[in-house]
Amino acid sequence: MKSPDLVVPGCHFTAMFQPFVYHWLRGEESLYIGVSEFGWQRLLSKHKWVNRVNVMPDDKIMVYYCDTKAAALTLEAELIARHEPKYVCNKGGKLERKVDFRHSPFYR
């Protein structure tokens, strides 16, 4: 009988529906930082950059769960200012257009 590939505790399952910030890393390089108001559906639906085509097997997606959307937006701005991700040009949380990932060498 096959063993499960992933076991998700109930507290992690319910957290999947709350706001969070996600940070996409390739090795030590910060590629993208974003926020999702309604949990994992943002990443599991049609995300423009962070998706199964662009994310490589050794990449990491770090997730920071937050109690509110406001808290998530604040954390997102702090992380962008600290890590300066390659594919986010709104440094410091300023609302500016993000770089189109399709023009990067990583896009396949």
CYANA upper distance limits for C-alpha pairs under 8 A (distance plus 0.5 A):
  8 VAL  CA     12 HIS  CA      6.73
  8 VAL  CA     13 PHE  CA      6.79
  9 PRO  CA     13 PHE  CA      6.85
 10 GLY  CA     14 THR  CA      6.73
 11 CYS  CA     15 ALA  CA      6.71
 12 HIS  CA     16 MET  CA      6.91
 13 PHE  CA     17 PHE  CA      8.26
 14 THR  CA     18 GLN  CA      8.14
 15 ALA  CA     39 GLY  CA      8.02
 15 ALA  CA     65 TYR  CA      7.56
 16 MET  CA     39 GLY  CA      5.58
 16 MET  CA     40 TRP  CA      6.08
 17 PHE  CA     38 PHE  CA      6.07
 17 PHE  CA     39 GLY  CA      4.69
 17 PHE  CA     40 TRP  CA      6.97
 17 PHE  CA     41 GLN  CA      8.48
 18 GLN  CA     37 GLU  CA      7.35
 18 GLN  CA     38 PHE  CA      5.98
 18 GLN  CA     39 GLY  CA      5.28
 18 GLN  CA     65 TYR  CA      7.51
 18 GLN  CA     66 CYS  CA      7.57
 18 GLN  CA     67 ASP  CA      7.54
 18 GLN  CA     68 THR  CA      8.22
 19 PRO  CA     35 VAL  CA      7.89
 19 PRO  CA     36 SER  CA      6.00
 19 PRO  CA     37 GLU  CA      4.85
 19 PRO  CA     38 PHE  CA      5.84
 19 PRO  CA     39 GLY  CA      5.65
 19 PRO  CA     65 TYR  CA      6.68
 19 PRO  CA     66 CYS  CA      6.02
 19 PRO  CA     67 ASP  CA      7.16
 19 PRO  CA     68 THR  CA      6.59
 19 PRO  CA     69 LYS  CA      6.14
 19 PRO  CA     72 ALA  CA      6.94
 20 PHE  CA     35 VAL  CA      6.31
 20 PHE  CA     36 SER  CA      5.96
 20 PHE  CA     37 GLU  CA      7.19
 20 PHE  CA     38 PHE  CA      8.46
 20 PHE  CA     39 GLY  CA      6.71
 20 PHE  CA     63 VAL  CA      7.12
 20 PHE  CA     64 TYR  CA      5.88
 20 PHE  CA     65 TYR  CA      4.76
 20 PHE  CA     66 CYS  CA      5.74
 20 PHE  CA     69 LYS  CA      8.21
 20 PHE  CA     72 ALA  CA      6.19
 21 VAL  CA     33 ILE  CA      7.64
 21 VAL  CA     34 GLY  CA      6.19
 21 VAL  CA     35 VAL  CA      4.84
 21 VAL  CA     36 SER  CA      6.80
 21 VAL  CA     63 VAL  CA      6.29
 21 VAL  CA     64 TYR  CA      5.60
 21 VAL  CA     65 TYR  CA      7.05
 21 VAL  CA     66 CYS  CA      8.12
 21 VAL  CA     72 ALA  CA      6.34
 21 VAL  CA     73 LEU  CA      8.29
 21 VAL  CA     75 LEU  CA      7.72
 21 VAL  CA     76 GLU  CA      6.55
 22 TYR  CA     33 ILE  CA      6.17
 22 TYR  CA     34 GLY  CA      5.95
 22 TYR  CA     35 VAL  CA      6.65
 22 TYR  CA     36 SER  CA      8.31
 22 TYR  CA     61 ILE  CA      6.86
 22 TYR  CA     62 MET  CA      6.05
 22 TYR  CA     63 VAL  CA      5.10
 22 TYR  CA     64 TYR  CA      6.89
 23 HIS  CA     30 SER  CA      7.88
 23 HIS  CA     31 LEU  CA      8.18
 23 HIS  CA     32 TYR  CA      6.35
 23 HIS  CA     33 ILE  CA      4.96
 23 HIS  CA     34 GLY  CA      7.21
 23 HIS  CA     60 LYS  CA      8.48
 23 HIS  CA     61 ILE  CA      5.96
 23 HIS  CA     62 MET  CA      5.45
 23 HIS  CA     63 VAL  CA      7.00
 24 TRP  CA     30 SER  CA      6.75
 24 TRP  CA     31 LEU  CA      6.03
 24 TRP  CA     32 TYR  CA      5.62
 24 TRP  CA     33 ILE  CA      6.81
 24 TRP  CA     50 VAL  CA      8.06
 24 TRP  CA     59 ASP  CA      7.72
 24 TRP  CA     60 LYS  CA      6.32
 24 TRP  CA     61 ILE  CA      5.04
 24 TRP  CA     62 MET  CA      6.93
 25 LEU  CA     29 GLU  CA      6.14
 25 LEU  CA     30 SER  CA      5.21
 25 LEU  CA     31 LEU  CA      6.07
 25 LEU  CA     32 TYR  CA      7.84
 25 LEU  CA     59 ASP  CA      6.18
 25 LEU  CA     60 LYS  CA      5.61
 25 LEU  CA     61 ILE  CA      6.79
 25 LEU  CA     62 MET  CA      8.29
 26 ARG  CA     30 SER  CA      7.09
 26 ARG  CA     31 LEU  CA      7.36
 26 ARG  CA     56 MET  CA      8.47
 26 ARG  CA     58 ASP  CA      7.68
 26 ARG  CA     59 ASP  CA      5.16
 26 ARG  CA     60 LYS  CA      7.01
 27 GLY  CA     58 ASP  CA      8.17
 27 GLY  CA     59 ASP  CA      7.12
 27 GLY  CA     60 LYS  CA      8.38
 29 GLU  CA     85 PRO  CA      8.11
 29 GLU  CA     86 LYS  CA      8.42
 30 SER  CA     83 HIS  CA      6.90
 30 SER  CA     84 GLU  CA      7.58
 30 SER  CA     85 PRO  CA      5.12
 30 SER  CA     86 LYS  CA      6.79
 31 LEU  CA     85 PRO  CA      5.20
 31 LEU  CA     86 LYS  CA      5.22
 31 LEU  CA     87 TYR  CA      6.05
 31 LEU  CA     88 VAL  CA      8.20
 32 TYR  CA     50 VAL  CA      8.39
 32 TYR  CA     85 PRO  CA      5.68
 32 TYR  CA     86 LYS  CA      6.99
 32 TYR  CA     87 TYR  CA      5.90
 32 TYR  CA     88 VAL  CA      6.48
 33 ILE  CA     76 GLU  CA      7.28
 33 ILE  CA     79 LEU  CA      7.90
 33 ILE  CA     80 ILE  CA      7.01
 33 ILE  CA     85 PRO  CA      7.18
 33 ILE  CA     88 VAL  CA      7.58
 34 GLY  CA     76 GLU  CA      6.91
 35 VAL  CA     72 ALA  CA      6.93
 35 VAL  CA     73 LEU  CA      7.15
 35 VAL  CA     76 GLU  CA      7.03
 36 SER  CA     40 TRP  CA      7.79
 36 SER  CA     42 ARG  CA      6.37
 36 SER  CA     69 LYS  CA      8.47
 36 SER  CA     72 ALA  CA      8.47
 37 GLU  CA     69 LYS  CA      6.15
 37 GLU  CA     72 ALA  CA      8.46
 38 PHE  CA     42 ARG  CA      7.67
 40 TRP  CA     44 LEU  CA      6.60
 41 GLN  CA     45 SER  CA      6.20
 42 ARG  CA     46 LYS  CA      7.83
 42 ARG  CA     47 HIS  CA      6.96
 43 LEU  CA     47 HIS  CA      6.23
 43 LEU  CA     50 VAL  CA      7.22
 43 LEU  CA     51 ASN  CA      7.40
 44 LEU  CA     51 ASN  CA      8.05
 46 LYS  CA     51 ASN  CA      7.85
 47 HIS  CA     51 ASN  CA      6.44
 48 LYS  CA    101 PHE  CA      8.24
 49 TRP  CA     54 ASN  CA      7.23
 49 TRP  CA    101 PHE  CA      6.44
 50 VAL  CA     54 ASN  CA      6.84
 50 VAL  CA     55 VAL  CA      6.82
 51 ASN  CA     55 VAL  CA      6.46
 52 ARG  CA     56 MET  CA      8.34
 53 VAL  CA    107 TYR  CA      8.48
 53 VAL  CA    108 ARG  CA      7.75
 54 ASN  CA    106 PHE  CA      7.43
 54 ASN  CA    107 TYR  CA      6.64
 54 ASN  CA    108 ARG  CA      7.65
 55 VAL  CA     59 ASP  CA      6.75
 65 TYR  CA     72 ALA  CA      8.18
 66 CYS  CA     71 ALA  CA      6.57
 66 CYS  CA     72 ALA  CA      6.03
 67 ASP  CA     71 ALA  CA      7.24
 67 ASP  CA     72 ALA  CA      8.25
 68 THR  CA     72 ALA  CA      6.85
 69 LYS  CA     73 LEU  CA      6.65
 70 ALA  CA     74 THR  CA      6.75
 71 ALA  CA     75 LEU  CA      6.69
 72 ALA  CA     76 GLU  CA      6.50
 73 LEU  CA     77 ALA  CA      6.77
 74 THR  CA     78 GLU  CA      6.87
 75 LEU  CA     79 LEU  CA      6.61
 76 GLU  CA     80 ILE  CA      6.58
 76 GLU  CA     93 GLY  CA      7.65
 77 ALA  CA     81 ALA  CA      6.65
 77 ALA  CA     91 LYS  CA      8.21
 77 ALA  CA     92 GLY  CA      5.88
 77 ALA  CA     93 GLY  CA      4.66
 77 ALA  CA     94 LYS  CA      8.46
 78 GLU  CA     82 ARG  CA      6.68
 78 GLU  CA     92 GLY  CA      7.31
 78 GLU  CA     93 GLY  CA      7.95
 79 LEU  CA     83 HIS  CA      6.35
 79 LEU  CA     84 GLU  CA      8.27
 80 ILE  CA     84 GLU  CA      5.62
 80 ILE  CA     85 PRO  CA      6.92
 80 ILE  CA     88 VAL  CA      8.35
 80 ILE  CA     90 ASN  CA      8.31
 80 ILE  CA     91 LYS  CA      6.40
 80 ILE  CA     92 GLY  CA      6.41
 80 ILE  CA     93 GLY  CA      7.19
 81 ALA  CA     91 LYS  CA      6.15
 81 ALA  CA     92 GLY  CA      5.01
 81 ALA  CA     93 GLY  CA      7.73
 84 GLU  CA     88 VAL  CA      7.99
 84 GLU  CA     91 LYS  CA      7.00
 85 PRO  CA     89 CYS  CA      8.36
 87 TYR  CA     98 LYS  CA      7.34
 87 TYR  CA     99 VAL  CA      6.10
 87 TYR  CA    100 ASP  CA      8.11
 87 TYR  CA    101 PHE  CA      7.16
 88 VAL  CA     98 LYS  CA      5.69
 88 VAL  CA     99 VAL  CA      6.62
 89 CYS  CA     96 GLU  CA      7.49
 89 CYS  CA     97 ARG  CA      7.58
 89 CYS  CA     98 LYS  CA      5.95
 89 CYS  CA     99 VAL  CA      6.88
 90 ASN  CA     94 LYS  CA      5.54
 90 ASN  CA     95 LEU  CA      6.44
 90 ASN  CA     96 GLU  CA      5.70
 90 ASN  CA     97 ARG  CA      7.56
 90 ASN  CA     98 LYS  CA      7.22
100 ASP  CA    104 SER  CA      8.29
101 PHE  CA    107 TYR  CA      7.31
102 ARG  CA    107 TYR  CA      5.92
103 HIS  CA    107 TYR  CA      7.51
